Amino acid sequence: MTSSVVGAPLVDWTSAAQIAARVAPPGPTASRDELAVLVEGLREAASAAVPHVLRVTRMAPSRSVSHAEAGEDPTAALSEVFVVDRSRWARANTEVMASLTDGVAESLTGPGDKPVSATTALVGAAQVGAVLAALSSRVLGQFDPYSAHGSAAPGRLLLVAPNVLQLERDLDLVPADFRLWVCLHEQTHALQFAAAPWLAEHLRASARELLVGLSESSRQLAEARLRDKLTTAGRVVLRAVRGQEGGVAHGLLTSDQQRSLAEVSAVMALLEGHADVMMDAVGRATVPTVRRIRAQFEARRDGQGSSTLDTVLRRFLGMDAKLAQYRDGAAFVRAVEKQVGRDGLNAVWSTPEHLPSAREIADPGAWVRRVHG
């Protein structure tokens, strides 16, 4: 007889974390001294990146995460920095996904309905844990806005040391330059969420709405029992995390929900495009080999996982993560700056209503007209 747990999530995230940590590949070999230099270099790069990011973006943390609360150092408000291995990154992302799916199972149940079975949640844990372990070898860094760990900063920055080392070796990059370049990208993401403290909850709410919407779509497709609906929802999450075609949207979302998915995708394109533009805007005075790094990285990027929350959120929602979307986001940022300057662009972080729509990502002038008149 299959057991059920009241309030059980779609996936047993504790088990998923244990599985992810156990099966994540270890990464390239290095001596103890090399690893010590790598970890210290990444920590130094994460700190050094902040003033450059503040300068080139012309943004600042909001008052809610200001340096007055985080101490006298304004850079401390951006992120809490962790240099991690692949195993720890995989475990950390079970926490991200648990946060994104918190309460979803309860939203799918009603009075008298049976909760998701513990067996179903455990099967989901095995599959999600294995997939996150596989993804752990592809991500250089990630800003996680959902785990503050008691710090005044609005989230944590994870730098995946073995992946940075592997890419430095594979592309024959200057280590100091590449580590700073990676941290410029990630600290830009940290600043996005610090400047717009509403952004994390906006994305979380959108993700939950889409997943809960799966229940209503399932009702329309078939008059299934509650357990069937939950199992379907869990399978869709797994399919999305695996990167299989369609993810959540595949045959289950209504046209309205698919439009909502496109709007979330537009926001993710903005976040990535903005970080890409800003990390290169520091110029060769700050990162002497920035042009070579960009050229080498672009050549590899189709096979290299994107950084930040983007990898996990796109997989979770089944979004199309083609490189073109990142370039669309960067093109939007450059086009808006050309029309209204960097300060005009920064209006995008002032309120959820100023985020670009999917149509506006492709037509930056439409965003400028709507926001700036």
Beta strands, then each sheet from edge to edge (+ up, - down):
strand 1: 80-84
strand 2: 141-144
strand 3: 156-160
sheet 1: 1+ 3+ 2-
end
